[in-house]
Amino acid sequence: MSFQNPRGLWLLLGIPVLILIWLIRQQHENRRVSSSYIWRLSDRFLKRRLPLSRFRRWLVFLLQLLLVAGGAFLAARPVLDHGAQVDYLIILDASASMQTKTEGGDTRYETAVGMVRALSKEVSDGHTMSVVLAGEQAEYLLADASSRQEVLSALDASSCGWGGCALSGAMTLAQLFLYEHPGAEVILYTDQTVEEAEEITVVRLGGEEWNAALTRFSVQQDGEGGADLTAALTSHGQDAQIAVGLYVDGRLAEVVNYACRADTPAQVRFHVDDLKAVASFALAIDPGDALAEDNRIVYFPENERPCDTLLVTQTPFYLETALDALGRGEVRLAATETEILPSGYDLCVFDGFVPDTFPQAGAIFLVNPPAMPDGLTLRGVSEEPVSLTASAAGSVFLDKLLANMTLGETVVAKHAVVDATDDWTTVCSAAGDPVLLARNLENGCALVVLLFDLHDANLPLQTDFLHLLRNVMNLATPSLLERRILTVGETQTVTLLPNAAPVVITAPDGTVTEIGEAGDTKLAVSLPGAYPLVTEDEEAGFFAVIPEEESAPAQTASLTLIREESDSKTAPEEATEGIWRIAALILLAILLTEWGIYVYEQH
C-alpha cells in the first residue's frame, strides 16, 4: 500500500487527543431527585434496555476512534499497489551468442533464465507473465501464466539455440501484446547493446567475456587438383596472439601464429595440394575463449560423381581435351548427331549442331548453335571484341554455372546477339548481350547455350573453361550435397540419384538420419559442427557454422514500442479513494445517530 498524500497521516494525532478526552471527561454527576422519579425512570429504562447496552460506552469510543483513523487515511489517499494487475512480457534472447560462458560458469542464457525465475515470484501476487523466445524465430514460450510453477516448468523446458536472434519479430509480438495489455511491462534480456529503448526495459547480459572466431571460410580451387583455404580470424575486444592449425584427416599438418588486433579480422590462408587425396580438412584455434563453437571449421572435399558424356563436334580439340582432363567418366566423340545414338549419357555436348530432338540426359550443352532453340531469337552477330562478365541477376543457374569462375581476363571477339524470353536465365553477358544462358526443359533436363565459337574467344585457354565444363557436368549429375559449408538455421539439400544407395547422416549431437528416397531432400540444420555422411559409394559431409554476427553481439540503435493512452492506472486509485469516503460517511452517520440517542435519553 502507498499514499498519494502521506501528510494526511498527521491526522492520526487526533487518536491520542480522543483518548485523553475520554480519560478526563466526567463519568457521572450527582443530582437530587425524588424516589418516585427514580422508580418511574428505572421502569422505563428496564423496558428499553438491550443486553449489550453495557458495552455502549466502549462502542461509542471505538466508533469515534475509527472515525478519526478513517479520516486520516482518507486524507492520505491510500492506493493498494498490488490491487492493479501487472502483466509481464519477458523476451529472452535465444541466439548463439547467449551460449557464451560467463565468469561464473553459466551461459548468458542461463543467467537470464535465473533472473526470470526470481521475477516469477511476482506471479503469486496476482500478476501474469508471458515469455517470448527470440531465436531464429520469435515465438511464445508461454502466455498469460498466472502460476509461478507454470512459469518455472516452461523455463525448464526451454533451450537456447545456435542461430540468430529474431529481435524484430519479438518486437512485433511485444507491440501486439501491449495493444491487448495496455498496462503491461516489457522486459528484454539480451547481450546486444541497445542505445535507446522506449516503453521497454532492457537487461543486458555479458559483455566482458573475450571471444575469438574463425569466420568467412572459403575454398578456391586452382584447377590443378589443389585449393586455397581462407578464413577471417577475429579477436573481439582485445589484442591477442592466436595459433591457427590446419588438420588433414584429423591430423595436425601445419600451424601459423597470427597477431590479431582487437576487432580487426586477420586473413588466414593455407594451401592444399590435392583435395581428392583426403576425406576432410579443418582449420581450428584453441585460445581458451568464452565461446568454442566458432573456433573450428571442417571442410569435406566434394567427391564428384561420374558423368558419361557424348560430344558431337567437328572441331573437338578444346572440348575433348578439357573433358578428358576432368576425368569424370567416359567421353564418346561423334562428328554428327546420328553417328552415335544419343542415349544413356549424363551430358550431351553439341558444338555447332542443334539436334532435332533433345535426348534424355541430365543436361544438354549447345556451343555456338547454328539455329536457336525455342525462346531465343537471333538478331545479328557482333564482331567487336568485348569482355565476358557475369550477370547481375541472381539465380540458381547463375550460382551453379559460375562456381569457382573469375572471368577476369575472358575476351570474346565474335558472338551472336539474341532476344530471350523470360524462361531463360542470363548467366554471362558480352557488352550487355547475353552469351551464356540456361533453362529447364519440359523433361527436366537442364539446357545450357553458349552463343559464340570457342575459337573466337580466349576462354578455352583459361582455367575458367575447366570450371565451366565441371559446373555443366554438376548440373547433369548433381552433387550429393548442395553445399559443404552452411550456417545454422539454413537448409541443406541432399540429392539422391535413381537407384542410389541410402545416405546416413550423423548430426553433431549423435542423431542419425537416413535418406533413401531419390530426388532432393531438405534437411534443416539447427546445430553447429560436422555432419558426416556415409553411403555405399562414398563418404562425405558438411559443416554448419554459427552466424558470423553471433561471435560478437550486434548493436541495436533503438527499440521503440507504442503504448496507447489508458486510464487504467488512475482507476484503482479513484476506486480506493471512493471506498474510504463511503466508509467515513457511514461511520459519521453511526456516530451522529448514537449521539442523538444519548441526548434524547438525557432529556
DRENSETI-61164 format. One line per 4 residues: their letters; for each residue x, z, y of C-alpha. Coordinates in steps of 0.5 Angstrom, whole numbers, m for minus. Layout:
% DRENSETI-61164
A	X:Z:Y | ...
***
This chain:
% DRENSETI-61164
MSFQ	0:0:0 | 2:m2:7 | 0:0:14 | m1:m5:20
NPRG	m2:1:25 | 3:6:22 | 2:10:28 | m5:11:27
LWLL	m3:16:21 | m1:21:27 | m9:23:27 | m8:27:21
LGIP	m5:32:25 | m13:34:26 | m13:37:19 | m9:43:21
VLIL	m13:44:27 | m19:43:23 | m16:49:18 | m15:53:24
IWLI	m22:53:27 | m25:55:20 | m20:61:20 | m21:63:27
RQQH	m29:62:27 | m34:68:27 | m36:68:19 | m43:73:21
ENRR	m46:76:27 | m49:83:27 | m57:83:30 | m62:88:30
VSSS	m69:85:27 | m75:89:24 | m75:90:17 | m82:86:16
YIWR	m78:80:19 | m72:80:14 | m77:80:8 | m81:74:11
LSDR	m74:70:12 | m72:72:6 | m78:70:2 | m78:63:6
FLKR	m70:63:4 | m71:64:m3 | m76:59:m4 | m72:53:m1
RLPL	m65:56:m3 | m62:51:m8 | m57:53:m14 | m51:50:m10
SRFR	m52:53:m3 | m47:58:m4 | m42:52:m4 | m45:49:2
RWLV	m40:52:7 | m34:49:3 | m38:43:2 | m38:42:10
FLLQ	m31:44:10 | m29:38:5 | m33:33:9 | m30:35:15
LLLV	m23:34:12 | m25:27:9 | m28:25:16 | m21:27:19
AGGA	m17:24:14 | m21:17:14 | m21:16:21 | m13:17:21
FLAA	m13:12:15 | m18:7:19 | m13:7:25 | m7:6:21
RPVL	m11:0:18 | m8:0:11 | m7:m6:6 | m6:m6:m1
DHGA	0:m10:m3 | m2:m12:m10 | m9:m13:m8 | m7:m20:m6
QVDY	m5:m24:m13 | 1:m28:m12 | 2:m34:m16 | 10:m35:m18
LIIL	12:m42:m20 | 19:m42:m23 | 23:m48:m23 | 29:m48:m28
DASA	35:m53:m27 | 36:m55:m35 | 41:m60:m33 | 48:m61:m37
SMQT	52:m57:m31 | 48:m51:m32 | 51:m50:m39 | 58:m49:m35
KTEG	60:m42:m37 | 61:m36:m32 | 66:m31:m32 | 61:m26:m36
GDTR	61:m31:m42 | 54:m33:m41 | 52:m40:m38 | 49:m41:m32
YETA	42:m43:m35 | 42:m36:m39 | 44:m33:m32 | 38:m36:m29
VGMV	33:m34:m35 | 36:m27:m35 | 33:m27:m27 | 27:m30:m29
RALS	26:m24:m35 | 27:m19:m29 | 22:m22:m25 | 17:m23:m30
KEVS	15:m15:m29 | 11:m17:m23 | 6:m21:m28 | 4:m14:m31
DGHT	2:m12:m23 | m4:m18:m23 | 0:m24:m21 | 1:m30:m25
MSVV	7:m34:m27 | 8:m41:m28 | 15:m44:m31 | 18:m52:m30
LAGE	24:m54:m34 | 27:m59:m30 | 32:m63:m35 | 32:m71:m36
QAEY	24:m70:m34 | 21:m64:m31 | 15:m61:m35 | 11:m55:m35
LLAD	14:m49:m40 | 8:m45:m39 | 3:m45:m34 | m1:m39:m30
ASSR	1:m34:m35 | m2:m27:m34 | 2:m23:m39 | 9:m22:m39
QEVL	10:m22:m46 | 8:m30:m46 | 13:m31:m41 | 18:m28:m45
SALD	16:m32:m51 | 16:m38:m47 | 23:m37:m44 | 26:m35:m51
ASSC	24:m42:m54 | 27:m46:m48 | 33:m49:m48 | 38:m53:m43
GWGG	39:m60:m44 | 45:m64:m43 | 42:m70:m39 | 41:m70:m31
CALS	36:m66:m27 | 30:m69:m25 | 29:m65:m19 | 25:m70:m15
GAMT	20:m69:m21 | 20:m62:m21 | 18:m62:m13 | 12:m67:m14
LAQL	10:m61:m19 | 11:m56:m14 | 7:m59:m9 | 1:m60:m14
FLYE	2:m53:m15 | 2:m51:m8 | m5:m55:m7 | m8:m51:m13
HPGA	m5:m44:m11 | m4:m44:m3 | m1:m37:m3 | 4:m39:m9
EVIL	11:m37:m8 | 16:m43:m11 | 23:m41:m13 | 28:m46:m16
YTDQ	34:m43:m20 | 40:m49:m20 | 47:m50:m19 | 46:m55:m14
TVEE	48:m54:m7 | 41:m54:m2 | 43:m55:5 | 36:m53:7
AEEI	29:m51:4 | 22:m50:7 | 17:m47:3 | 22:m46:m3
TVVR	26:m40:m5 | 33:m43:m8 | 37:m38:m12 | 44:m42:m13
LGGE	48:m40:m19 | 55:m41:m21 | 60:m45:m16 | 66:m41:m17
EWNA	68:m44:m24 | 73:m49:m25 | 72:m56:m29 | 76:m62:m30
ALTR	73:m68:m33 | 74:m75:m36 | 69:m80:m34 | 68:m88:m33
FSVQ	71:m89:m39 | 72:m97:m41 | 76:m102:m46 | 79:m108:m43
QDGE	81:m113:m49 | 87:m117:m48 | 85:m123:m52 | 91:m122:m57
GGAD	87:m116:m61 | 89:m110:m57 | 86:m107:m51 | 87:m102:m45
LTAA	83:m96:m45 | 82:m93:m38 | 78:m87:m35 | 78:m83:m29
LTSH	81:m75:m29 | 78:m71:m24 | 80:m63:m23 | 74:m61:m19
GQDA	75:m55:m14 | 83:m54:m14 | 89:m58:m16 | 92:m58:m23
QIAV	97:m61:m28 | 93:m64:m34 | 95:m67:m40 | 91:m73:m43
GLYV	92:m74:m50 | 91:m81:m54 | 89:m80:m61 | 89:m85:m66
DGRL	84:m84:m72 | 84:m76:m70 | 92:m76:m70 | 96:m75:m63
AEVV	99:m81:m61 | 101:m80:m54 | 101:m75:m48 | 101:m76:m41
NYAC	101:m71:m36 | 97:m72:m29 | 98:m68:m23 | 91:m68:m20
RADT	89:m67:m13 | 82:m63:m12 | 76:m67:m13 | 80:m74:m13
PAQV	80:m78:m19 | 86:m80:m22 | 87:m86:m26 | 88:m85:m34
RFHV	91:m91:m38 | 93:m92:m45 | 94:m99:m48 | 93:m100:m56
DDLK	96:m106:m59 | 91:m107:m65 | 84:m105:m64 | 82:m107:m71
AVAS	87:m103:m75 | 84:m96:m74 | 77:m93:m74 | 77:m89:m68
FALA	81:m88:m61 | 80:m82:m57 | 82:m79:m50 | 82:m72:m49
IDPG	84:m66:m45 | 84:m58:m46 | 85:m55:m39 | 81:m49:m41
DALA	76:m50:m36 | 69:m48:m36 | 65:m54:m39 | 68:m57:m45
EDNR	63:m63:m46 | 66:m67:m41 | 74:m66:m44 | 73:m72:m49
IVYF	71:m79:m50 | 72:m82:m57 | 71:m90:m58 | 70:m93:m64
PENE	72:m101:m64 | 67:m106:m66 | 67:m109:m73 | 65:m116:m71
RPCD	60:m119:m76 | 62:m125:m80 | 59:m132:m76 | 59:m138:m80
TLLV	59:m144:m75 | 57:m151:m75 | 61:m155:m70 | 58:m162:m68
TQTP	63:m166:m64 | 67:m172:m63 | 73:m168:m59 | 74:m162:m63
FYLE	81:m160:m60 | 79:m154:m56 | 72:m151:m59 | 75:m152:m66
TALD	82:m148:m64 | 78:m143:m61 | 73:m142:m66 | 79:m141:m72
ALGR	83:m136:m67 | 77:m132:m67 | 76:m131:m75 | 69:m130:m75
GEVR	68:m134:m81 | 67:m141:m84 | 67:m147:m79 | 64:m153:m81
LAAT	66:m159:m77 | 62:m166:m76 | 62:m172:m72 | 55:m173:m72
ETEI	49:m168:m73 | 47:m172:m79 | 54:m171:m82 | 53:m164:m85
LPSG	46:m161:m85 | 45:m156:m80 | 42:m150:m84 | 45:m144:m87
YDLC	49:m143:m81 | 49:m137:m76 | 51:m141:m70 | 51:m149:m69
VFDG	55:m152:m63 | 53:m159:m61 | 59:m162:m56 | 56:m168:m53
FVPD	50:m168:m57 | 43:m166:m57 | 39:m165:m64 | 32:m168:m65
TFPQ	30:m161:m68 | 34:m155:m66 | 36:m152:m73 | 34:m145:m75
AGAI	40:m141:m73 | 42:m134:m70 | 44:m138:m63 | 45:m146:m61
FLVN	50:m147:m56 | 50:m154:m52 | 56:m156:m49 | 55:m162:m44
PPAM	49:m164:m47 | 47:m172:m45 | 40:m170:m45 | 37:m164:m42
PDGL	33:m159:m46 | 26:m157:m44 | 25:m153:m38 | 32:m157:m35
TLRG	31:m163:m30 | 37:m167:m29 | 38:m168:m21 | 45:m171:m21
VSEE	52:m170:m22 | 57:m166:m17 | 64:m168:m18 | 67:m163:m13
PVSL	72:m158:m16 | 69:m151:m15 | 70:m144:m18 | 66:m141:m23
TASA	62:m135:m21 | 57:m130:m25 | 50:m130:m23 | 48:m124:m18
AGSV	41:m123:m22 | 42:m118:m28 | 39:m120:m34 | 40:m119:m42
FLDK	44:m125:m43 | 48:m124:m37 | 51:m118:m39 | 52:m120:m46
LLAN	55:m127:m45 | 59:m125:m39 | 62:m119:m43 | 70:m118:m42
MTLG	70:m124:m38 | 73:m124:m31 | 72:m131:m28 | 78:m130:m23
ETVV	81:m137:m24 | 76:m141:m27 | 75:m148:m24 | 70:m154:m25
AKHA	72:m161:m23 | 65:m164:m25 | 58:m161:m27 | 51:m163:m28
VVDA	46:m161:m23 | 39:m159:m25 | 33:m155:m24 | 31:m150:m28
TDDW	24:m147:m30 | 23:m139:m30 | 24:m138:m37 | 32:m140:m36
TTVC	37:m135:m34 | 42:m137:m30 | 49:m134:m33 | 54:m137:m28
SAAG	54:m142:m22 | 58:m147:m19 | 57:m148:m12 | 51:m145:m13
DPVL	49:m150:m18 | 47:m146:m25 | 52:m149:m30 | 51:m144:m36
LARN	44:m142:m37 | 41:m139:m43 | 34:m137:m46 | 30:m136:m52
LENG	27:m141:m57 | 20:m140:m60 | 23:m139:m67 | 27:m133:m64
CALV	34:m137:m63 | 38:m136:m57 | 39:m143:m53 | 46:m143:m49
VLLF	47:m149:m45 | 54:m151:m41 | 53:m156:m36 | 60:m159:m36
DLHD	65:m162:m40 | 71:m158:m43 | 76:m163:m41 | 73:m162:m33
ANLP	75:m155:m33 | 81:m150:m34 | 76:m145:m38 | 79:m147:m45
LQTD	86:m145:m42 | 84:m138:m41 | 82:m132:m45 | 75:m132:m42
FLHL	74:m138:m46 | 75:m134:m53 | 71:m128:m50 | 65:m133:m48
LRNV	65:m136:m55 | 65:m129:m58 | 60:m127:m54 | 56:m133:m56
MNLA	57:m131:m63 | 55:m124:m62 | 48:m127:m60 | 48:m131:m66
TPSL	50:m124:m71 | 49:m118:m66 | 53:m112:m67 | 50:m106:m71
LERR	50:m102:m64 | 48:m104:m57 | 54:m100:m54 | 59:m96:m56
ILTV	59:m91:m50 | 53:m89:m47 | 50:m83:m43 | 46:m77:m46
GETQ	39:m79:m44 | 39:m86:m46 | 37:m90:m52 | 42:m93:m57
TVTL	39:m100:m60 | 41:m100:m68 | 40:m108:m70 | 40:m109:m78
LPNA	40:m116:m80 | 35:m118:m86 | 37:m116:m93 | 43:m111:m90
APVV	44:m104:m93 | 41:m98:m89 | 45:m94:m84 | 46:m87:m84
ITAP	47:m84:m77 | 50:m77:m76 | 49:m73:m70 | 54:m68:m67
DGTV	49:m62:m69 | 49:m65:m76 | 43:m68:m76 | 42:m74:m81
TEIG	38:m80:m79 | 37:m86:m84 | 35:m93:m81 | 33:m98:m87
EAGD	29:m103:m83 | 31:m110:m81 | 31:m111:m73 | 32:m107:m67
TKLA	31:m99:m68 | 31:m95:m62 | 35:m88:m62 | 34:m83:m57
VSLP	41:m79:m55 | 40:m72:m53 | 47:m69:m55 | 54:m71:m52
GAYP	59:m72:m57 | 61:m77:m63 | 55:m81:m67 | 59:m84:m74
LVTE	55:m89:m77 | 56:m91:m85 | 54:m97:m88 | 56:m100:m95
DEEA	60:m106:m91 | 63:m102:m85 | 64:m95:m82 | 62:m95:m74
GFFA	60:m90:m69 | 58:m89:m62 | 60:m83:m57 | 55:m80:m52
VIPE	58:m77:m45 | 54:m72:m40 | 52:m76:m34 | 58:m76:m29
EESA	55:m72:m23 | 54:m66:m28 | 61:m65:m28 | 61:m63:m21
PAQT	53:m61:m19 | 51:m65:m14 | 49:m63:m6 | 42:m64:m4
ASLT	41:m64:3 | 34:m61:4 | 28:m60:0 | 21:m59:3
LIRE	14:m57:0 | 8:m58:5 | 4:m51:5 | m4:m52:7
ESDS	m6:m47:12 | m10:m42:9 | m14:m35:11 | m13:m32:4
KTAP	m7:m28:7 | m12:m24:12 | m18:m24:8 | m16:m18:4
EEAT	m13:m14:10 | m20:m15:13 | m24:m13:7 | m20:m7:6
EGIW	m21:m5:14 | m28:m6:13 | m29:m2:7 | m25:4:11
RIAA	m30:3:16 | m36:4:12 | m33:10:8 | m32:13:15
LILL	m39:12:18 | m42:15:11 | m38:21:12 | m40:22:19
AILL	m48:21:17 | m47:26:12 | m43:31:17 | m49:30:22
TEWG	m54:31:17 | m51:37:15 | m50:40:22 | m57:38:23
IYVY	m60:42:17 | m56:48:19 | m58:48:27 | m65:48:24
EQH	m65:54:20 | m61:58:25 | m67:57:30
***
